[in-house]
Amino acid sequence: MCGIVGFTGAAQAAPILLDGLAKLEYRGYDSAGLAVQNAAGKIEVVKAKGRLKVLSEMTDGGNALTGTCGIGHTRWATHGEPSVVNAHPHYSNDKKIAIVHNGIIENYLEIKERLTNKGFTFVSQTDTEVLAQLLDYYYMGESAGDPLDAIARTMLHVRGSYALGVLFADEPGTIYAARKDSPLVVGKAENGTLIASDVPALLKYTRTVYYIDNLEIARLTPDSIEFFDTDKESVQHEASTIEWDTEAAEKGGFEHFMMKEIHEQPTAVRDTLSPRLKDGKIDLSELALDEDAIRGIHRIYIIGCGSAYHVGMAARYVFESLARLPVEVDVASEFRYRNPVLEPDSLALVISQSGETADTLAALRLCRDRGVHTVGIVNVVGSSIAREADATMYTWAGPEIAVATTKAYSTQLAACYLLAVEFARVRGKIEEEKYAELVAELQILPDKIAKTLTDNERIQWFASKYASAKDAFFIGRGLDYAVALEGSLKFKEISYIHSEAFAAGEMKHGPISLIEKNMLVVGVLTQPDLYEKMVSNLVEAKSRGAYIMGLTTYGNYSIEDTANFTVYVPKTDPHFATSLSVVPLQLLAYYVSCAKGLDVDKPRNLAKSVTVE
């Protein structure tokens, strides 16, 4: 969740740290802080509650803190309320060690009690301060002033997840970093070296990065990067080159990242599809699944969180309809704890934008431990899921900064289409003619997404009309129910309006009792076989006073007899309609949030990448 940056080199650190944190503020914005080490080794810490701009103003854009080595942090609170005292970085008692942390230390109370009994004092309610004091305990004791040994000992005595950036006053110009189950990347620039929780923080300074593996330590000086395991043995890592350009992580003239990323969907989906569509065929050679292996798969498990879970809900309908394979879809946090019965000859599709989602990563490891072949569908190259899955299908969406996902959802969906269509062909469930039709439709899908975006002004008008809504329902059947789930999530997470999604057939089994006069009900009707039933469901809602927004394909103009407001999307194969119908729902959520004057990109209480349970 939280964002970490660090820099050591030939430039003033604080402005670089603030710049990096600005690129990571989507990971948390309860508080922020810097620790900068001067030439004499003294570590000065400055912290502020609230958004990063408060810290920037306190430090005059970083100019008030002098020193060429430092670490920074933007916080999403887990242990301890948002406050200055709970903000990172945290000192050891003697202020000789400063630390920033992303993750959760599960046994921190146990360690805190042990250290308290040894005379250590604590000023915050955080689990992170426990790490600072534990590091000091070993550094001043068994490690005899060896930072590497102190970090290794600490790592062996804590349970949980962490990415750490650490400064030692006795080692000026040096940053130590360590990780377990939380993302951390190391970069080499011309004027120094850097650490960060995510690539966007580094793009301005370098595209040469190294990914730290689990239970590894990195030592950075202005001129060198070294890696070690917990036995303090040297580890070698190959450098990776980030292809994203700097502009990809900027707003590019849009008011918000979310709107920019909504408009990037045609390009992002094309970038996901195009490399895998060759001469009218789907090429999945990257997955190392030959046709015999595909025919040998008898069940698919799709696992994700949030929007990635909604991708799985849509993909289930597509896989089962086309490939005639049974599919189970699970929220990752439930999957990992329900002790699932996993069948042999099955495939797990593990979906995550960041590739670091804690519950999803744990679910992947469970599948692998039980002999299930895993495929990661991820965006971030070199992420934990990408490295640990048996095969990886990258979506190539580029950096997504807004907390509410848009283009990542669309590209994950596109990746699932490719898998489902190819599995259907290999398994002999569709004719070659149908296969060719589906491939051709996939090729023009990005253009149809672009056309859908042109209706934004009408949606903006409608959003301003319903910005004061207190409740909303999103309903659909089949694939339309799957996209209703995503539309409702977008609506609630950035507008703060209570919203629920229902399978339309379930409305009569309770939810319809909640409908009041002028309550917004958004009905999605893109599936031809279910259109009439959906119209009936909307009529039922309207007869009880609901205000109906209909979302359907061009040609279904009879919907206007029922709906008070209608949005149309281009026709496509019904299996792919979700890629079009989700766009107006994204725009609706965006414009409602704007009309209410909310922070679209950084909704309250949320963070972009959920790397803790």
C-alpha atoms as one frame of an Amber mdcrd trajectory, in Angstrom:
protein
   0.000   0.000   0.000   2.377   2.697   1.198   4.907   4.325  -1.105   8.676
   4.225  -0.493  11.455   6.147  -2.230  15.152   6.519  -1.589  18.063   8.304
  -3.235  21.795   8.512  -2.700  24.085  10.269  -5.114  25.531  13.556  -6.324
  22.381  15.696  -5.990  20.283  17.015  -3.128  18.080  14.139  -2.052  14.941
  15.835  -0.677  13.618  17.325  -3.958  14.158  13.968  -5.694  12.386  12.161
  -2.861   9.398  14.519  -3.022   9.212  14.104  -6.783   9.246  10.330  -6.425
   6.609  10.402  -3.687   4.366  12.511  -5.924   4.398   9.616  -8.398   3.532
   7.181  -5.596   0.906   9.145  -3.676  -1.761   6.880  -5.157  -0.392   4.208
  -2.814  -1.440   6.159   0.275  -2.039   9.743   1.327  -2.724   9.743   5.063
   0.693  11.260   5.820   4.166  11.680   4.356   7.710  12.097   5.574  11.389
  12.383   4.671  14.628  11.348   6.347  17.737  13.028   4.907  21.300  12.385
   6.003  23.790  15.245   5.952  27.495  14.968   5.248  28.244  14.389   8.920
  25.862  11.449   9.010  23.127  13.082  11.114  19.661  11.982  10.005  16.987
  14.690   9.992  13.344  13.570   9.822  10.427  15.774   8.764   6.852  14.442
   8.733   3.403  15.826   8.026  -0.170  14.581   8.292  -2.259  14.703   5.131
  -1.346  14.996   1.488   2.185  15.261   0.179   1.759  18.962  -0.597   1.776
  19.688   3.142   5.207  18.104   3.486   6.424  19.864   0.359   5.369  23.234
   1.766   6.986  22.470   5.126  10.323  21.754   3.451  10.172  24.420   0.716
   9.988  21.762  -1.960  12.795  19.853  -0.253  15.224  22.779  -0.301  15.126
  23.161   3.483  16.614  19.696   3.942  20.229  19.446   2.845  21.931  16.162
   2.147  22.528  13.805  -0.747  21.161  10.632   0.817  17.642  10.060   2.062
  14.450   8.037   2.166  10.802   9.069   1.912   7.365   7.626   2.529   3.718
   8.276   1.814   1.407   6.365   4.148  -1.773   4.358   3.941  -2.540   3.763
   7.590  -2.813   0.206   8.933  -1.477   0.249  12.509  -2.112   3.567  14.231
  -4.330   6.458  13.105  -3.136   8.982  10.538  -1.004  11.454  12.512   2.409
  13.073  12.512   3.733  10.761  15.220   2.594   7.668  13.295   3.945   8.938
   9.985   7.127   7.464   8.547  10.138   7.599   8.698  10.616   6.239  12.200
  13.733   6.667  14.318  15.450   4.306  16.673  15.655   5.684  20.233  19.130
   7.141  19.654  18.159   8.521  16.208  21.031   6.628  14.650  18.674   4.581
  12.462  15.735   5.776  10.333  13.356   3.444   8.516  10.419   3.508   6.083
   8.185   0.500   5.647   5.426  -0.796   3.400   3.643  -3.867   4.730   2.437
  -5.327   8.010   4.504  -6.892  10.789   2.219  -9.544  12.251   4.201 -10.249
  15.417   4.990  -6.622  16.257   3.207  -6.691  19.630   5.259  -9.680  20.713
   8.489  -7.949  19.647   7.401  -4.643  21.178   6.822  -6.290  24.548  10.231
  -7.965  24.420  11.988  -4.717  23.554  10.066  -2.738  26.172  11.311  -5.188
  28.783  14.834  -4.451  27.580  14.389  -0.708  28.107  13.321   0.468  24.659
  10.639   3.149  24.485   8.046   3.738  21.769   6.335   6.965  20.721   3.953
   5.701  17.999   1.273   3.043  17.590   2.828   1.649  14.415   4.315  -1.731
  13.717   7.086   0.036  11.785   8.646   1.684  14.832   9.122  -1.798  16.247
  11.350  -2.565  13.253  13.466   0.522  13.914  13.996  -0.481  17.531  14.650
  -4.130  16.697  17.256  -3.069  14.146  18.888  -0.912  16.809  18.816  -3.789
  19.305  20.779  -6.036  16.979  22.974  -3.261  15.564  24.171  -2.223  19.013
  24.374  -5.801  20.281  24.928  -9.086  18.436  25.630  -7.422  15.077  28.395
  -5.253  16.560  27.746  -2.276  14.316  27.242  -4.258  11.098  24.106  -2.906
   9.318  23.848  -5.868   6.964  23.939  -8.335   9.843  21.401  -6.314  11.854
  18.954  -6.274   8.935  19.407 -10.001   8.290  18.764 -10.832  11.947  15.699
  -8.600  12.002  14.290 -10.261   8.893  14.591 -13.671  10.515  12.679 -12.553
  13.614   9.683 -10.786  12.073   6.576 -12.295  10.504   4.518 -10.534   7.895
   5.213  -8.521   4.787   7.591  -5.645   4.268   9.550  -3.478   1.919  12.121
  -1.465   3.859  14.344   1.522   3.279  16.892   2.086   6.069  19.507   4.737
   6.881  22.317   4.234   9.410  23.980   7.372  10.761  27.288   5.515  10.928
  27.229   4.865   7.161  26.749   8.206   5.398  25.641   7.976   1.779  24.355
   4.406   2.068  20.784   3.117   1.820  19.804  -0.401   2.785  16.656  -1.981
   1.375  14.942  -5.309   2.044  11.714  -6.998   1.062   9.331  -9.849   1.721
   6.030  -9.955  -0.153   5.893  -6.187  -0.705   7.113  -4.563  -3.922  10.451
  -2.795  -4.142  12.530  -1.885  -7.169  16.093  -0.529  -7.334  17.290   1.869
 -10.030  20.697   3.008 -11.303  20.815   6.600 -12.579  23.655   8.757 -13.882
  23.892  10.761 -10.674  23.154   8.061  -8.123  21.026   5.093  -7.128  17.389
   4.869  -6.076  14.744   2.639  -4.504  10.995   2.868  -4.995   7.808   0.909
  -4.441   6.845   1.249  -8.089   8.428   2.110 -11.406   6.719   5.508 -12.026
   8.790   7.042  -9.232  11.985   6.174 -11.131  11.056   6.989 -14.714  12.305
  10.576 -14.556  15.765   9.419 -13.493  16.378   6.012 -15.032  14.921   3.112
 -16.951  17.532   0.656 -15.674  16.118  -1.232 -12.705  16.654  -4.322 -10.593
  13.918  -6.289  -8.845  14.724  -7.461  -5.329  13.506 -10.980  -4.652  11.839
 -12.117  -1.460  14.076 -12.212   1.617  16.835 -10.250  -0.054  18.728  -7.151
   0.996  20.145  -4.404  -1.199  22.928  -1.985  -0.282  23.054   1.212  -2.314
  25.830   3.770  -2.477  26.059   6.623  -4.999  28.092   4.396  -7.330  27.080
   0.817  -6.552  24.216  -1.598  -5.918  24.819  -4.896  -4.125  22.348  -7.663
  -3.270  22.505 -10.192  -0.450  20.409 -13.024   0.962  19.642 -13.379   4.682
  22.874 -15.369   5.084  24.691 -12.233   3.858  25.850 -14.106   0.775  26.159
 -12.048  -2.395  23.324 -12.414  -4.948  23.540 -11.445  -8.610  20.688  -9.734
 -10.462  20.356  -8.852 -14.117  19.234  -5.332 -14.919  15.862  -4.800 -16.596
  14.978  -1.944 -18.915  11.651  -0.175 -18.447  10.068   0.674 -21.774   7.540
   3.154 -20.373   8.459   6.725 -21.206   8.260   9.583 -18.721   5.101  11.025
 -20.258   3.260   7.767 -19.623   3.188   8.604 -15.922   2.041  12.223 -16.448
  -1.455  13.609 -16.977  -0.769  14.692 -20.555  -3.215  17.615 -20.531  -6.080
  15.769 -18.835  -7.434  17.128 -15.560  -7.107  13.749 -13.857  -5.145  10.566
 -14.392  -8.397   8.614 -14.402  -9.733  10.454 -17.444  -6.394  10.092 -19.198
  -6.399   6.363 -18.509 -10.015   5.990 -19.656  -8.996   7.551 -22.981  -5.912
   5.342 -23.186  -8.055   2.208 -23.274  -8.225   1.848 -27.068  -4.429   1.969
 -27.292  -3.904  -0.216 -24.231  -6.304  -2.900 -25.456  -4.663  -2.802 -28.884
  -1.254  -3.231 -27.234  -2.577  -6.283 -25.383  -4.172  -7.863 -28.448  -1.928
  -6.969 -31.376   1.244  -8.912 -30.460  -0.899 -12.040 -30.033  -2.927 -11.736
 -33.242  -0.823 -12.929 -36.159  -2.114 -13.747 -39.626  -5.661 -14.230 -38.399
  -4.584 -16.550 -35.585  -4.085 -16.190 -31.842  -0.518 -16.809 -30.716  -0.166
 -17.924 -27.089   3.336 -19.351 -27.421   4.503 -17.143 -24.524   2.505 -19.359
 -22.160   4.270 -22.580 -23.165   0.889 -24.330 -23.422   0.768 -26.508 -26.523
  -2.506 -27.805 -27.932  -2.242 -31.102 -26.082  -1.795 -29.235 -22.818  -4.824
 -27.044 -23.540  -6.951 -30.083 -24.391  -5.806 -31.643 -21.120  -7.237 -28.799
 -19.021 -10.567 -29.810 -17.489 -11.265 -26.864 -15.163 -10.197 -23.252 -14.802
  -9.856 -21.269 -11.579  -9.827 -17.487 -11.957  -8.589 -15.561  -8.939  -8.400
 -11.821  -8.305  -9.393  -8.924  -6.058 -11.633  -5.951  -6.782 -11.792  -5.157
 -10.487  -9.575  -8.133 -11.305 -12.220 -10.346  -9.690 -14.831  -8.671 -11.896
 -12.692  -9.480 -14.931 -12.852 -13.085 -13.792 -16.637 -12.928 -13.485 -16.892
 -11.768 -17.092 -14.263 -14.236 -18.301 -16.197 -17.128 -16.774 -19.145 -16.502
 -19.073 -16.845 -16.259 -22.103 -14.825 -19.391 -21.288 -17.876 -21.477 -20.507
 -19.811 -20.290 -23.545 -17.006 -20.643 -26.102 -14.599 -23.257 -24.741 -17.183
 -25.259 -22.770 -14.855 -25.455 -19.793 -16.142 -25.265 -16.211 -14.815 -22.140
 -14.509 -14.687 -21.165 -10.845 -14.118 -17.526  -9.932 -12.876 -16.586  -6.481
 -12.042 -13.500  -4.506  -8.408 -14.162  -3.673  -8.809 -13.457   0.046 -11.527
 -16.102   0.277  -9.835 -18.615  -1.999  -6.665 -18.780   0.073  -8.489 -19.393
   3.342 -11.329 -21.718   2.384  -9.009 -24.680   1.790 -10.266 -25.168  -1.778
 -10.535 -28.536  -3.433  -8.304 -28.204  -6.491  -8.620 -30.773  -9.211  -5.731
 -32.179 -11.233  -5.528 -31.164 -14.879  -6.742 -27.666 -14.030  -5.442 -24.178
 -14.771  -5.362 -21.148 -12.466  -5.565 -17.684 -14.014  -4.255 -15.217 -11.437
  -5.120 -11.611 -12.291  -3.488  -8.489 -10.808  -2.538  -5.135 -12.300   0.424
  -4.624 -10.000   1.399  -8.255  -9.750   1.914  -7.619  -6.030  -1.597  -7.908
  -4.574  -0.989  -9.771  -1.316  -4.017 -12.069  -1.317  -3.688 -12.861  -5.010
  -0.013 -13.691  -4.653  -0.808 -15.992  -1.729  -3.531 -17.683  -3.797  -1.047
 -18.277  -6.610   1.392 -19.887  -4.198  -1.383 -22.127  -2.869  -2.209 -23.278
  -6.394   1.415 -24.008  -7.182   1.890 -25.890  -3.906  -1.035 -28.130  -4.872
   0.221 -28.845  -8.354  -2.077 -26.529 -10.336  -0.532 -24.883 -13.396  -0.642
 -21.097 -13.002  -0.795 -18.247 -15.495  -0.400 -14.688 -14.232  -2.223 -11.915
 -16.076  -0.363  -8.817 -14.905   0.716  -5.392 -16.084   3.933  -4.748 -14.188
   6.980  -6.464 -15.642   9.112  -8.226 -13.073   6.410  -8.184 -10.383   6.123
 -11.019  -7.875   3.226 -12.756  -9.622   5.008 -12.430 -12.956   8.093 -14.076
 -11.508   6.348 -16.820  -9.556   3.626 -17.939 -11.977   4.409 -20.844 -14.305
   3.730 -18.479 -17.204   2.910 -14.796 -17.522   0.645 -12.922 -19.889   1.549
  -9.237 -19.742  -1.167  -6.726 -20.582   1.231  -3.924 -21.612  -1.160  -1.250
 -20.337   1.589   1.119 -19.196   1.520   2.840 -15.820  -1.893   3.281 -14.254
  -1.819   6.010 -11.625  -5.458   6.625 -10.679  -6.562   4.448  -7.780  -9.754
   3.442  -9.609  -8.620   1.087 -12.347  -9.854   1.524 -15.894  -7.375   0.526
 -18.584  -5.953  -2.303 -16.489  -9.445  -3.821 -16.250  -9.943  -3.506 -19.998
  -6.605  -5.064 -20.880  -7.075  -7.953 -18.459 -10.434  -8.593 -20.083  -8.812
  -8.561 -23.528  -6.214 -11.090 -22.373  -8.993 -13.396 -21.186 -10.763 -13.097
 -24.552  -7.623 -14.324 -26.296  -7.351 -17.298 -23.992 -11.029 -18.230 -24.262
 -11.192 -18.017 -28.056  -7.997 -19.988 -28.545  -9.044 -22.630 -26.008 -12.370
 -22.941 -27.849 -10.606 -23.551 -31.162  -8.133 -26.062 -29.779 -10.853 -27.965
 -27.955 -12.964 -28.108 -31.112 -15.890 -26.205 -29.611 -16.133 -23.627 -32.407
 -15.802 -23.956 -36.158 -12.952 -22.344 -38.045 -15.394 -19.853 -39.535 -16.551
 -18.750 -36.091 -12.955 -18.589 -34.906 -12.065 -16.297 -37.804 -15.050 -14.075
 -37.011 -14.047 -13.762 -33.368 -10.422 -12.967 -34.206 -11.554 -10.329 -36.714
 -13.824  -8.771 -34.092 -10.988  -8.674 -31.569  -8.852  -6.800 -34.085 -11.389
  -3.977 -34.404 -12.434  -3.930 -30.744 -10.058  -1.038 -29.865 -11.695   1.126
 -32.543 -15.130   0.409 -31.087 -13.892   1.342 -27.608 -12.671   4.639 -29.087
 -16.105   5.258 -30.631 -17.764   4.606 -27.275 -15.679   7.386 -25.743 -17.255
   9.986 -28.026 -20.527   9.973 -26.041 -18.892  11.555 -23.012 -20.734  14.891
 -23.125 -24.198  13.307 -22.726 -22.905  11.174 -19.864 -21.400  14.264 -18.224
 -24.788  16.025 -18.402 -26.523  13.027 -16.878 -23.892  12.688 -14.139 -24.412
  16.283 -13.041 -28.128  15.507 -12.724 -27.504  12.564 -10.394 -24.480  13.786
  -8.432 -26.684  14.210  -5.354 -27.933  10.622  -5.410 -27.794   8.712  -2.138
 -28.088   5.192  -3.541 -27.795   3.434  -6.882 -28.386  -0.043  -8.257 -26.543
  -1.548 -11.217 -28.263  -4.586 -12.705 -27.698  -6.999 -15.556 -27.880 -10.635
 -16.606 -25.028 -12.878 -17.732 -22.098 -10.817 -18.949 -24.110  -7.703 -18.245
 -24.222  -8.669 -14.571 -20.423  -9.002 -14.592 -19.984  -5.476 -15.950 -22.648
  -4.167 -13.553 -20.367  -5.313 -10.717 -17.511  -3.247 -12.124 -19.731  -0.234
 -12.836 -21.056  -0.248  -9.298 -17.540  -0.515  -7.862 -16.313   2.452  -9.910
 -19.355   4.458  -8.856 -19.003   3.862  -5.135 -15.225   4.100  -4.837 -14.808
   7.570  -6.348 -18.228   9.202  -5.804 -18.838   7.890  -2.252 -22.431   7.107
  -3.206 -23.772   3.835  -1.872 -24.092   1.503  -4.812 -24.836  -2.174  -5.272
 -24.815  -4.514  -8.259 -27.344  -7.312  -8.616 -28.089 -10.076 -11.044 -31.340
  -8.679 -12.396 -33.248 -11.869 -11.743 -32.469 -11.512  -8.035 -34.126  -8.119
  -7.701 -37.467  -9.699  -6.807 -35.812 -11.749  -4.069 -35.304  -8.820  -1.747
 -33.397  -5.844  -3.205 -36.427  -4.367  -4.971 -37.821  -3.463  -1.540 -35.133
  -0.771  -1.304 -36.228   1.119  -4.411 -37.616   4.569  -3.673 -38.817   7.427
  -5.852 -36.094   8.686  -8.249 -33.529   6.159  -7.059 -30.990   5.586  -9.840
 -31.078   2.129 -11.417 -28.544   1.479 -14.185 -29.545  -1.427 -16.389 -27.075
  -3.041 -18.793 -28.631  -4.800 -21.794 -26.038  -5.928 -24.349 -26.838  -9.655
 -24.488 -29.424 -10.329 -27.234 -30.802 -13.509 -25.648 -31.451 -11.718 -22.359
 -32.632  -8.350 -23.651 -36.371  -8.874 -23.181 -35.953 -10.278 -19.678 -33.815
  -7.273 -18.755 -36.425  -4.863 -20.078 -38.980  -6.556 -17.832 -36.661  -6.108
 -14.844 -36.278  -2.406 -15.614 -40.040  -2.013 -15.930 -40.409  -3.570 -12.486
 -37.938  -1.066 -11.038 -39.487   1.898 -12.845 -42.991   0.994 -11.653 -41.689
   1.426  -8.101 -40.357   4.906  -8.776 -36.793   4.257  -9.981 -35.087   6.551
 -12.467 -33.738   4.244 -15.182 -30.497   4.623 -17.077 -30.301   2.075 -19.871
 -27.040   0.933 -21.443 -27.409  -1.104 -24.601 -26.152  -1.556 -28.159 -27.108
   0.526 -31.167 -30.351  -0.736 -32.665 -32.105  -1.550 -29.379 -34.055   1.701
 -29.514 -37.148   0.198 -27.919 -35.358   0.619 -24.594 -36.338   4.287 -24.695
 -39.914   3.269 -23.931 -38.661   2.182 -20.518 -35.442   4.041 -19.731 -35.400
   7.699 -18.732 -31.897   8.075 -20.173 -30.114   5.766 -22.583 -26.492   5.283
 -23.629 -25.648   3.223 -26.702 -22.462   1.339 -27.540 -21.388  -0.163 -30.884
 -22.434  -3.681 -31.745 -19.844  -6.404 -31.303 -19.874 -10.115 -30.664 -21.855
 -10.460 -27.412 -18.911 -12.215 -25.768 -16.889  -8.997 -26.063 -19.621  -6.492
 -25.197 -18.245  -5.929 -21.696 -15.266  -4.086 -23.183 -17.654  -1.490 -24.600
 -20.317  -1.271 -21.908 -17.770  -0.676 -19.145 -16.643   2.618 -20.721 -19.871
   4.610 -20.129 -19.958   3.262 -16.574 -16.401   4.496 -15.981 -17.343   7.897
 -17.391 -20.486   8.052 -15.263 -18.498   7.451 -12.081 -15.848   9.959 -13.131
 -18.259  12.787 -13.923 -20.315  12.245 -10.769 -17.123  12.470  -8.717 -16.106
  15.659 -10.545 -19.571  17.177 -10.056 -19.238  16.569  -6.318 -15.798  18.209
  -6.247 -14.039  15.064  -5.027 -10.467  13.915  -5.553 -11.021  11.549  -8.453
  -7.541  10.049  -8.541  -7.129   9.574  -4.798 -10.430   8.506  -3.222 -10.514
   8.424   0.547  -9.359   5.338   2.460  -8.126   3.589  -0.695  -4.752   2.831
  -2.210  -3.729   1.634  -5.641  -1.881  -1.525  -4.806  -3.089  -3.611  -1.868
   0.100  -5.299  -0.748  -1.131  -6.131   2.758  -3.959  -8.374   3.922
